[in-house]
Amino acid sequence: MPMDAVVVGAGPNGLAAAITLAQAGLEVVVYEAAETVGGGARTEELTLPGFRHDPCSAVHPLAAGSPLFRSWPLADHGLTWIHPELPLAHPLADGSAATLARSVAETAASLGPDARAYQQLVGPFGGYWDELAPAVLRAPLDGLPPHPLVLAAFGLYAAAPAAVLARWFRGDQARALLAGMAAHVTAPLSAPVTGGIGLMFALAAHAVGWPIPAGGTQALSDALARLLTSLGGTIRTGHPVRALGDLPAARAYLFDTSPEHLAAIAGARLPPAYSRRLRRYPRGPGVFKLDYALAGPVPWTAAAARRAGTVHVGGTLPEIGAALRAVHRGVAPDRPFLITSQPTLFDPSRAPAGQHTFWVYCQVPNGWPEDHTAAIEDQLERFAPGFRDLVLARAVTAPAALAARNPNYAGGDIAVGRCDQFRLLFRPVLKPVPYATPDRSLYLCSAATPPGPGVHGMCGYHAAAAALRRVFGRPAPPLD
């Protein structure tokens, strides 16, 4: 007799899918090629002994605010969130900084002439995160959304490009803050829905913060794994899957993989036309990543940046927009937009006493082969003079190395697919239930499905819900 379900890939989405199936009473086994669970959510010593770095994801507003993760007792399985004094700072060249604080009023106070405008923009959604998140973090065509009125109100702003939504503001601080948050998705600021991305990150800060897991991101993945095994699920690491024949017989298979890898593993089980669409899935920009061991904290000119867990480095909205446009023209920008994290300011257990880890990446064209370290460090020196003097060691991860570490990230594309022109909403193909394939037993549950990249588990949940409905005739556990 075949078992109930097999999940391929133990990243957050694969683990989320497996937990959802196990909660519904199914027998589930997860196969993972690496020796540890986590996918893009891991923690390792990358530079020097005692310095624990996150190779990919590091700061987790969407995990802390995920309707799925909030419904599970992850604290009982070892997850502790640490909240920085400020979720985010965005320094400007004049030494000032826009700040994203837990408080709307404190955030507004950093935005100069746009204090009132910011309060008017986010005010209507204050206190509605628990309604907004499940309505947004889903496939838009997969049935009626929960809380449709809240979603409709949000959609009036969310569909706009960040460059258009920024016209709500007059000053550089507010426009830069919005641009930096929107740039977390690998699309130009002129792309639709990038305004919604920026607004969603702001609302997350006010509702749940931008926390880091104590000990590093691996703690989140480990908590998910412990929850799964407590429900009777099984995880088998060190087990690469190249074909369905590598797996036991099962009624349903869910793949936390790229569309291309699903097509390769499924082979003739998928119709040729559908398989071709998966193999031709459009890829987005890559990222160039640096992890540092530092002798001291980053010497930011802006005082607020020294209190923030995340610091966006890129200057004004026009500067950020120019950097992103260059990437989409196939050029690595001389002044890149940087997303940085300084976790040891708030979790000193991750480095030797008095020393620090520092996490930074920028977007580059997919598969970019050249070393972009000098451009990144030049940009850091603009906003933190003397930074290079603190470097004890650095780990350089170019796009090819990212792809070698995680096959889902082809060409360094950590978003697992292009996010412009509504591709964030309708991926990997345009259909009401994008998790399901033409084969009733095969499902895609990775970030290549809605709601897309980020550590939130919602891709896994919705794929598992589709499998439960179509294969087993069971409802998905509620997001309660």
C-alpha positions in Angstrom: 0.0 0.0 0.0 1.4 3.5 -0.8 2.0 5.9 2.1 0.0 9.1 2.3 2.4 11.9 1.4 6.0 12.6 0.5 7.5 16.1 0.6 10.7 16.8 -1.2 12.8 19.6 0.4 13.0 20.6 4.0 13.0 24.3 3.6 10.4 26.3 5.5 7.7 25.7 2.9 8.4 22.0 2.7 8.3 21.7 6.4 5.1 23.8 6.5 3.5 21.5 4.0 4.5 18.4 5.9 3.2 19.8 9.2 -0.1 20.7 7.6 -0.5 17.2 6.2 0.5 15.6 9.5 -2.0 17.8 11.4 -4.7 16.4 9.1 -3.8 12.9 10.3 -1.7 11.8 7.3 1.5 9.7 7.3 4.2 12.1 6.0 7.9 11.7 5.2 10.2 14.6 4.1 13.3 14.0 2.0 16.1 16.6 2.1 19.3 16.5 0.0 21.4 18.4 2.6 22.5 17.0 5.9 20.4 19.5 7.9 16.9 21.0 7.5 16.3 24.6 6.6 16.9 25.3 2.9 17.5 29.1 2.8 16.8 29.3 6.6 20.1 28.0 8.2 22.8 29.2 10.5 26.5 28.2 10.0 30.1 29.3 10.9 31.1 30.9 7.6 34.1 33.0 8.6 35.9 32.3 11.9 35.2 29.9 14.8 32.5 31.2 17.0 30.9 33.5 14.4 27.5 32.1 13.5 26.1 33.5 10.3 22.8 33.1 8.4 23.8 32.1 4.8 20.5 33.3 3.4 17.5 34.6 5.4 18.2 36.5 8.6 15.4 38.8 9.6 11.8 37.6 9.8 8.9 40.0 9.8 6.8 37.6 7.6 7.7 34.6 9.8 6.7 36.4 13.0 3.6 37.6 11.2 2.8 34.4 9.3 -0.8 33.3 10.0 0.5 29.7 9.8 3.5 30.0 12.1 1.5 32.1 14.6 -1.0 29.2 14.8 1.7 26.7 15.8 3.4 26.3 19.2 6.9 26.9 17.9 8.0 28.4 21.2 7.4 25.0 22.7 9.9 23.5 20.2 12.7 26.0 20.9 12.0 29.1 18.9 12.6 32.4 20.7 12.2 35.7 18.9 14.5 38.6 19.7 13.2 42.1 18.8 15.8 44.8 18.0 15.4 48.2 19.6 14.4 49.4 16.0 13.3 47.0 13.3 14.8 49.1 10.5 16.9 52.2 9.9 17.5 53.8 6.5 20.4 56.3 6.7 20.8 59.1 4.2 24.1 60.8 3.1 23.6 63.8 5.3 23.8 61.7 8.4 20.0 61.6 9.1 18.0 58.4 9.0 14.4 57.4 8.5 13.4 54.7 11.0 10.8 52.0 11.0 9.8 51.5 14.6 7.2 49.3 16.3 5.3 52.5 17.0 3.6 54.3 14.1 4.1 57.6 15.9 7.9 57.0 16.4 8.2 56.1 12.8 6.3 59.2 11.6 8.5 61.4 13.8 11.6 60.4 11.8 10.0 61.4 8.5 10.1 65.2 8.8 7.4 66.8 6.6 5.7 63.4 6.0 4.9 62.5 9.6 1.2 63.1 9.1 1.1 61.6 5.6 2.7 58.3 6.9 0.1 58.1 9.7 -2.7 58.6 7.2 -1.2 55.9 4.9 -0.8 53.1 7.5 -3.5 54.3 10.0 -6.5 52.5 8.3 -4.8 49.1 8.6 -3.7 49.5 12.2 -4.8 46.5 14.3 -5.9 44.5 11.2 -2.7 42.4 10.6 -4.5 39.2 11.5 -7.1 39.9 8.8 -4.8 41.3 6.2 -2.0 38.7 6.3 -4.1 35.6 5.4 -5.9 37.7 2.7 -2.6 38.8 1.1 -0.4 35.7 1.6 -2.3 33.4 -0.8 -2.9 32.8 -4.5 -5.3 35.6 -5.6 -7.5 33.3 -7.8 -7.8 30.3 -5.4 -11.3 30.9 -4.2 -12.7 33.8 -2.2 -10.2 35.5 0.1 -10.8 35.8 3.8 -11.7 39.3 4.9 -12.4 40.7 1.4 -13.2 44.2 2.6 -9.8 44.6 4.3 -8.1 43.2 1.2 -10.0 45.5 -1.1 -9.0 48.6 1.0 -5.4 47.4 1.0 -5.5 46.7 -2.7 -6.1 50.3 -3.6 -2.6 51.0 -2.5 -0.9 47.6 -2.9 -1.3 47.3 -6.7 0.7 50.5 -7.3 4.4 50.6 -8.1 6.5 51.8 -5.2 7.6 54.7 -7.4 4.0 55.8 -7.7 3.0 55.2 -4.1 6.0 57.3 -3.0 4.2 60.3 -4.4 2.2 60.2 -1.3 5.2 61.7 0.4 7.2 65.0 -0.1 10.5 64.4 1.7 13.5 62.2 1.0 13.2 60.2 4.3 9.8 58.8 3.7 10.3 58.1 0.0 13.6 56.3 0.7 12.1 54.3 3.5 9.3 53.0 1.2 11.7 52.4 -1.6 14.0 50.3 0.6 11.2 48.1 1.8 9.8 47.6 -1.7 13.3 46.6 -2.9 13.1 43.4 -0.8 11.3 42.0 -3.8 13.6 41.6 -6.8 11.8 44.0 -9.1 12.2 47.6 -10.3 10.4 50.2 -8.2 8.2 50.9 -11.3 6.8 47.3 -11.2 3.2 46.7 -10.1 2.6 45.6 -6.5 6.0 46.8 -5.3 4.2 49.6 -3.4 2.2 46.9 -1.6 5.3 45.0 -0.7 6.7 48.1 0.9 3.5 48.9 2.7 3.2 45.2 3.9 6.7 45.3 5.5 5.8 48.6 7.3 2.6 47.1 8.7 4.4 44.0 9.8 6.9 46.1 11.8 4.0 47.8 13.6 2.1 44.6 14.2 4.8 42.0 14.9 8.2 43.6 14.5 11.2 42.5 12.4 12.7 40.0 14.8 15.5 37.5 14.6 15.5 34.0 16.1 17.7 33.6 19.1 20.8 31.7 18.0 20.2 32.3 14.3 17.7 31.4 11.6 18.4 27.7 12.0 16.4 27.9 15.2 13.2 28.5 13.2 13.9 25.6 10.9 14.7 23.3 13.8 11.5 24.3 15.6 9.5 23.4 12.5 11.3 20.1 12.3 10.6 19.3 15.9 6.9 20.1 15.5 6.7 17.8 12.5 8.3 14.9 14.3 6.1 15.5 17.4 3.1 15.0 15.0 4.5 11.7 13.8 6.2 13.0 10.6 9.6 11.7 9.5 12.5 13.6 8.0 15.3 12.0 6.1 18.3 14.2 5.4 21.2 13.5 3.1 18.8 12.1 0.5 18.9 13.8 -2.9 16.0 13.1 -5.2 16.6 13.1 -8.9 13.5 11.1 -10.1 10.2 9.8 -8.6 11.8 6.4 -8.5 14.0 7.6 -5.7 10.9 8.0 -3.5 8.5 5.5 -2.0 5.1 5.0 -3.5 2.7 7.7 -2.1 -0.7 9.1 -2.8 0.6 12.6 -3.0 4.0 14.2 -3.6 4.8 17.9 -2.7 7.9 19.6 -4.0 9.7 22.4 -2.2 11.8 22.8 -5.3 12.1 25.1 -8.3 9.7 24.5 -11.2 12.6 23.2 -13.3 13.5 20.6 -10.7 9.9 19.4 -10.4 9.8 19.0 -14.2 13.1 17.0 -14.1 12.0 14.8 -11.2 8.5 14.1 -12.5 9.6 13.3 -16.1 6.9 11.7 -18.2 4.3 12.0 -15.4 3.7 15.6 -16.5 2.3 16.6 -19.9 5.0 17.8 -22.3 3.5 21.3 -22.7 3.2 21.9 -19.0 6.7 20.5 -18.4 8.1 22.9 -21.0 6.5 25.8 -19.2 8.1 24.8 -15.9 11.5 24.4 -17.6 11.2 27.8 -19.1 10.2 29.5 -15.9 11.6 33.0 -16.0 14.4 33.7 -13.5 15.0 37.0 -11.7 18.1 38.8 -10.6 20.7 37.1 -8.5 22.2 38.3 -5.3 25.8 38.9 -4.2 26.2 38.1 -0.5 28.8 38.9 2.1 29.1 37.7 5.7 31.5 39.5 7.9 33.3 38.8 11.2 33.9 42.3 12.7 36.1 43.5 15.5 33.3 45.9 16.7 29.9 47.2 15.7 29.4 48.9 12.3 30.3 52.6 12.7 27.2 54.1 11.1 27.2 57.9 10.8 23.5 57.9 11.6 22.9 57.2 15.2 19.6 55.4 14.6 21.3 52.8 12.5 23.3 51.7 15.5 20.1 50.7 17.2 18.5 48.8 14.3 18.4 45.1 13.5 18.2 45.8 9.8 19.8 48.7 7.9 19.0 49.6 4.3 22.0 51.2 2.6 21.3 53.0 -0.7 20.4 56.6 -0.1 17.4 58.2 -1.7 14.6 56.8 -3.8 16.2 57.9 -7.1 19.5 56.2 -6.1 17.8 53.0 -5.1 15.7 53.0 -8.3 18.8 53.6 -10.5 20.5 50.6 -8.8 17.6 48.3 -9.4 17.1 49.4 -13.0 20.8 48.7 -13.7 20.4 45.2 -12.5 17.4 44.6 -14.8 19.5 46.0 -17.7 22.1 43.3 -17.0 24.6 45.6 -15.1 25.8 45.3 -11.5 25.5 48.8 -10.1 28.5 50.7 -8.9 26.4 52.0 -6.0 24.2 49.0 -5.1 21.2 49.0 -2.8 22.2 46.9 0.2 20.1 45.0 2.7 22.1 44.5 5.9 21.5 42.9 9.2 23.5 43.2 12.5 22.2 40.5 14.7 24.9 40.4 17.3 23.9 43.9 18.6 20.9 42.0 20.0 22.1 38.4 20.3 25.7 38.4 21.5 25.7 34.6 21.7 26.5 34.5 18.0 30.0 35.9 18.1 32.9 36.0 20.6 32.6 38.7 23.3 32.8 42.2 21.9 32.9 41.1 18.3 30.1 40.9 15.7 28.7 39.3 12.7 27.3 41.4 9.8 25.1 40.2 7.0 24.8 42.1 3.7 23.6 41.4 0.1 22.8 43.3 -3.0 21.0 42.5 -6.3 23.1 41.7 -9.4 22.1 40.3 -12.8 21.3 36.6 -12.7 24.5 34.5 -12.8 26.7 37.6 -12.4 30.3 36.1 -12.5 32.3 39.0 -11.2 33.4 40.0 -7.6 31.2 42.8 -6.4 32.9 43.1 -2.9 34.6 46.4 -3.6 31.4 48.1 -4.7 29.5 46.9 -1.7 32.2 48.0 0.7 32.5 51.4 -1.0 28.8 51.8 -0.4 29.1 50.8 3.2 32.0 53.3 3.7 29.7 56.1 2.5 27.4 55.5 5.5 29.8 53.9 7.9 33.3 55.4 7.5 35.9 53.1 8.9 33.9 49.9 8.2 36.8 48.2 6.4 39.1 48.7 9.4 36.8 46.4 11.5 36.8 43.4 9.1 38.4 40.3 10.7 37.2 38.0 7.9 34.6 37.9 5.2 32.8 35.1 3.4 32.0 35.9 -0.2 29.0 34.2 -1.8 28.5 35.0 -5.5 25.4 33.9 -7.4 27.0 30.6 -8.6 27.9 29.7 -5.0 24.3 30.5 -3.8 23.0 28.2 -6.5 25.4 25.4 -5.6 24.3 25.7 -1.9 20.6 25.6 -2.8 19.6 24.4 -6.3 16.3 26.4 -6.0 18.4 29.6 -6.4 19.4 29.2 -10.0 21.8 32.0 -10.9 21.6 33.4 -7.4 17.9 34.1 -7.7 16.7 33.8 -4.0 13.2 34.8 -5.0 12.9 31.6 -7.1 11.6 33.4 -10.1 11.0 36.9 -11.5 8.7 39.1 -9.5 8.0 42.0 -11.9 4.9 42.4 -14.1 2.6 40.6 -11.6 4.8 37.5 -11.7 4.8 37.6 -7.9 1.1 36.9 -7.9 0.8 34.5 -10.7 3.5 31.9 -10.6 4.8 29.5 -11.9 1.9 29.5 -14.4 -1.3 31.4 -14.5 -4.0 29.2 -13.1 -6.5 29.4 -10.1 -4.7 26.8 -8.0 -1.0 27.2 -9.1 0.2 24.6 -6.6 -1.5 21.7 -8.4 -0.1 20.2 -11.6 -2.0 18.3 -14.3 -1.0 15.1 -12.4 -3.4 14.8 -9.5 -0.7 13.5 -7.1 2.0 16.1 -7.8 2.1 19.5 -6.2 4.6 22.4 -6.1 5.0 24.1 -2.6 8.1 26.3 -3.0 8.5 30.0 -3.2 7.9 29.7 -6.9 4.2 29.7 -6.0 2.1 32.4 -4.3 2.6 34.3 -2.1 6.3 34.0 -3.2 9.6 34.5 -1.4 10.0 35.0 2.3 10.1 32.7 5.3 6.4 32.4 6.1 5.4 28.8 5.1 2.3 29.9 3.3 3.3 28.4 0.0 3.6 25.1 1.8 0.3 25.5 3.6 -1.7 26.3 0.5 -0.1 23.5 -1.5 -0.9 21.0 1.3 -4.5 22.4 1.4 -4.8 21.7 -2.3 -3.5 18.2 -1.9 -5.8 17.5 1.1 -8.8 18.7 -0.9 -8.1 17.0 -4.2 -6.4 13.7 -3.1 -7.7 13.0 0.4 -11.0 14.8 0.5 -10.1 16.6 3.7 -10.1 20.2 4.8 -6.9 21.9 5.7 -6.4 22.7 9.4 -7.6 26.2 10.0 -5.2 29.2 10.4 -6.4 29.9 13.9 
